[in-house]
């Protein structure tokens, strides 16, 4: 196949890939005539949608979707039943594979696909810190952490160099899904082909190396670090890793294997003509046990705690509501930005811009405790009201629904057994507490 059969692909880019692909280059180019791969990961304990196809073999609870699927517009998507994610993008978190109880850092986390995948491995135990330096993207990240019902996450918005001095040797597992030239997304997002230029990889590699240096400082001795990009070139992939290993002799590549993917000696490149997925690169590294961690940043007198304990009245009101309405044991143990929260085991956060902290339980309005949307999406309610799909759409648009006159107080409307949010029954009506900023139908 000649390059003329794919006129939308940059010719210089194709020539740069020729040494990597050799005789398989025509097969690679032919793959761009096919639609991009689509997939989703289903929330643990929830059944996959009927229109999902076969499993994505290298990721847990992951399935392929048809190119024409509209599951992103379904009410269950907003309830956190699943996360739409490109199948190849699931490989990095699968290679890192944290265990319950680990401390995990996703350093370049927005929009949250890999963060929520890492959180699923933790099963609510341990800690995941999700960082995104761009505030607008960090807000989207925070929303997805809430939507997927993650109770043990902290969402922050900082540059890597602003975190490394605060958190030396703190994390067991770190994921660096580095900003890149995006060559692996040329099929999924054809518009990005026009943005590529031959100088892009070198510029990206400088930034990627900078991020990796600061990630290395935050990894504990014996910890694991996964580096990933959605690009093909060696400059941003093997080149960055080789340069990092020269600078950091205490790190070494770790061979890994994932079902359905080629065996890896420590690095793995995914090609769209070889697997059902887009372009991706993953490297897995381990830090030697013997390396000493850096001392933590000294606390400044200007640092102020961002958490305070709830007052007696607040704690009592929250505890009473949780005991009456929630089917899981929860502890209202802190206040953050006016919210009563259940906070995980947190790192030092003085001077860190924090958007989300642990599980937001609710807030006091006068003397009344009002539950937070995040609580409904995480914890099964003792009072739930099953809805049809049409009723769920009406609820998520902010409408009031009819209920029996005998029903009183807070409850959670559900669809297929999954809570959609909070509502309050009174006088035969279900008064809507779905957040106004999320209403869409």
N, C-alpha and C positions, 0 to 999 in steps of 0.2 A: 504494500500500500504506500502510495506517495503522500507527501505532505499536502498536496493539492486536494486530497479527499477530506482534509480537515482544515479548511482555510481560516477558521476562527482561532486556531491554536498558534501562538507565536512561533515563527520558524526558528529563531535563535534558541528558544527553549527546547524545541524538538532536537536540535543539533546537540545541545548540552546533555540531553538524556540518551542519545544514541550509544555512547560507551557503556552506560549502565544496562541498557536493554538488549543491545546486540541484535540477534536475529528475531527477537520477540517484539521489536518495535512496531511492525505492522499490526500485531495483535493488540498492542497497547493503544495505538491510534484508532483501531476499529472499535474499541470499547467506548469511545466518545460518541458513537452513533446510538448507543443504548441509553435509556433513562438512568439517572443516578439511583443508587441504592438508598432505601429508607428503612428505618427501624424504630423500635421503641423498647424501653425497659419497663416492665410491669412492677408496680410496688409489691413488696414482699407480702405474701398472703392473699393477694388479689388475683382473680382469674384473668387471663389475657383476653382482650376483645376478640370477638368471633371472626373479625376480618383480618386479624393478624395471621401471617403465614408461618412457615417453618421457623425453627429456632435459629438465632445467631449462635453458633457453637462456642465461641470464645468468651461469651459473657453470660452471667447468671440472669435468669428471668428476662431474656431478651429475645425479640422476635422481629422478623422482617415484615415490612408493610408494602403494599402495592404503591406504585408511584402516584396513583390517583386518590389515595386514602384521604378522608376528611376527618380523621380522628382528633386532629388538633382543634377542631371546632365543637367537639362533643362535650357535654356537661361534665363527664367523668374526667376529662383532661384537667379542667379547672379544679376538680376535687382531689387531684393528685394521684389518680389511679395508675398513671403511667407518665413517662417522660419520653417525648419524641427525640431520638438521637441517631445520628448516622452510625451504621454498624461498625465501621473501622475505628471510629472515635472511641468505641468502648474498650479497645485493646489495651490502652495505657493503664487505666485503673485496674483492669483485670490482671495485668502483669504485676502491678504493685501489690494488689490484694491485701489490704490491711485486715487485721483481726480485731474482734471485739475487745475494747479496752485500749487500743493503740491511740497515741496522739498523732494526728495527721494534719498536714498542711497542704492545701491546694493553693499554690502561690499566684497563679494567673487564672482565676476561677470562672469568670463570667463566660457564658450566661448561667452555668451551673450543671451542665450535663455530667461532667466528670465528678464534680463535688457530690451530687446526689447519688452517683454510682458508688463512690467511696463511702459515703454515709451508709448506704445499704449494707455494705460489708461489716460496718461497725455495729449494726443492729441496736443502735441507741446507747451503746457503751463506749466509754472513752471520749475523745474530743476530735472534732474536725474544725479547723480554722480555714475559712474560705476568703481569700484576699483578691480584690480587684482594684487596681490603682485608679481607674477611670470611674468617677463617682456615679455617673448615669448608668453605666454598666453594672456597677456594684449594687445599685437599687434593683435592677432586674434579677441579679443573682440572689439577693435577699428574698425577693418574691418567690423564686423557684424553690429555695430552701424551705420556705413556709408551705408552699403548695404540696411538696412531697412529704410533709409531716416530719421533718428532721428535728429532734428535740435537743441534740447535743452539739449544735453548730454555733460558731461565732463568725459573723460576716464583718470584715474590715476592709477599709479602702486606704492602702498605703503603698508607697514604692518599696521594692524589696530591700533597698539599702536602709530604709527607715525601720525595718523590722529586724534585720539580722543582728544588730547590736543589742536589741532588747531580748531576743529569744535564742541565745547561743545554745546549741546542743539540745534543744527542747523537744524535737519531734522524732517519733519512731519511723514515720514514713512521710515523704514529701513528693508531691507531683509538680513538675514544672511543664505545663502545657504551653510552650512558649509562643509568643506572637511571631508569625512567620510570613513568608511570601505567599503562602496559600496555594501553591501549585496543585495540591491534591484536591482542591475544590473547584478546579476549572470545569468539571462536568456538572457539578451541582449548582454552581453560580457562574454561568458563562460570562457575566459582565466583568468578572475579575481578570479575565484573560487580557483585557485591554489595559489593565493597570500594571501588568507585569513588565519589568524591564531587566536587562542583563545585570544591572547593578543592584537589584533588590536583594538577592541572597547575601551579599557581603555586608550590606547595611544591617540586615536582620541578624546575621551571625554575631555582630558586635554586641547588639542588645541581648541576644540569647546568652552569650558568654557572661555578660555582666549579671544577668539574673541568676544563672547557675552558680556563680561565685558566692552570691549572698545566700542562695538556698543551701549550699554546702555548709555554711556557718551554722545554720539552724538545725542540722541533722545530728542526732546523737551518735556517738561511736557505736558501730554495729547496725546502724539504721540503713534503710533502703531509700533510694531516690529514683524516680522514673522521670525521664525527659522525653517529651513527645512534640512533634510538629505535624501539621497537615500539608507537608511539602515533600518533594522528591529529591532535590539536589543534595549533593554530598557536602556542600559548603555549610549549610545550616544543620546538617545531620551528623554524619561521621566526622566532619571537620570540627564542629563545635565540641563533640565528645572527645576527640583526640586532643584538642587543645586543652580542654578541661582536665583530662587525665595527666597531661604533662605538668600542669600547674598544681595538681592535687594528687600526689603519689599515694595518699592514704585511701584513695578510691579505686575501685576496680569494677569491671563489667561482670555481670552475673548472667549466665545462660538461663533462659527460661523457655517454656513451651506452653502454648495455649491451644486448646482443641480447635481443629479446623484451620490452623495456621502453620506455616513452615516453622521448623525448629530454629531457635535463635541462639547464637553464641554470645548474646548480650545486646545485640541490636537487631531490629526487625523492620523492614520496609514493606508496606502493603501496597500492592499494585491493583488497579481496578480490572485488569484483564486476567488476573490470577485468582481473585476472590470476589465475592459479592459485597463490594464495599468501595469506598473512595480511597484516595491516596493518604497514607499516614506513615509515620516513622515513630518507633519506640525504642528507647535504650533504658536498660535497668542497671543501676549501680549500687554498690555497697560501700559504706564507710568502715574502715578498719576499726576493730574494737579498741585498739590501743591509743587512738588519737584523743588528746585532752580537749575538752570544750573550752571556748573562750569565756572569760568572766562576763557576767551580765552587765548591761549598762547601769551606771550608778543612778539612783533615783535623784531627781532634782526637786528642789523645794517648791517649784512651781507645779509639779505633778499633783493632780487631785484625783482621788478615787472616783471611778465612774459608777460604782455600785454602792448602794446603802441598804441596810436591812429594812424590811417593811415594819411599820409601826404595829402595835398590838391590835388596833382596830382593823387595819388593813389585812394583817395576817389572819385574824380570826374570820373576817368576812370571806376571804379567798378560800381558806381551809373549809369553811362550812359549805360553800358552793361546790368545791371540788368533791367533797365527800358525798354530797347529794346527787351530783350530776355525772361524775366521771367514773368510768369503770376501771381505771388504772390508778395506782397510788402516785400522787404528785406532791411536791413540796414547794410552797411559795416562799422561797428563801432569800429573795433580793428584789430591789427596785432598780429599774434601768429606764431612763428617759420617760418617767411617769408610769411605766408598766410594772406590774407585779409579775415576776418571772421565776422559773426554775432554772437555776444557773448550773452549768456543768463545771468540772474542774478546769479553771481558767488559767491562762498564762498571764504574766504582767501586762496590764493594758493602759497604764498611764501614758498619756500622749498619743495613743492610738485612736484613729477615727473608727469607731465601732457603729455599724448600722443595725446589727441584730445580735442579740445575746441570748443563747439558750432557747428555752421554750417560753414564749410570751403567753401568760395565763389570762391576764385581763387587767382592768384598772378600776379604780374607785370613782364613781360619779356621785358626789355627795357621800352618803353613807351606804350606797349600794354598790356591790361588786358586779361589774359587767364583763362577761367573758370575751376573750380575744378570738379572732377568726383562727389563729394558729392553733389554739387549743382544740377547736372542733376538728381540724384536719389531722391532728395527731391522736387524740384520745377518744375511744368509743364512749358515747353518751348513754346514760341509763334511760333516757327518754328520746326515742327517735321516731320519725314519721316518714315511712316509705313514700316516695313520689314516683310518678311515671316520668319518662324522659321529657315529655312536654311540660309537665309541672315543674321539673327541675330547671328547664330553660326559663320558665316564668319566674321561679324563685331567684335564679342568678341574674335576672334583669331587674330585680328589686320589687317585684309585685307582691301583694298580699294574697295569701291563699286561704280558702275556707278549711276549718277543722271542727271537730265535735265541740259542742258548748262545754262539755265536761273537762276539756283539756286546759290546763293552766300552767303558766311559767315557761322557763327556757327549755328548748328541746332542739334537736338537730334534724332537719330534713335530710333524707338519705336517698341515694340512687344506687341500686345494685349492692346495697349494704354498706356503702361508703358515705360518710358524712359530707355534706356540701357546705355547711356553715351553721350559724346559729339563727334561731327565730324564737319569738315569744308568743305563746298562745294566750288569747284573752277574748272572751265574748264571741266565740265561734270564728275568730280570725287568727291567722298566723302572721304576726307582725314581723316584717323582714329586717334582719340584722346583717344581711350580706353587705360587705364593705362597698361603699359607693364607687370607689376607685376601681373595683374589679368587675362591675356590672357590664355585661357585654351583649346579651341577646336581645 
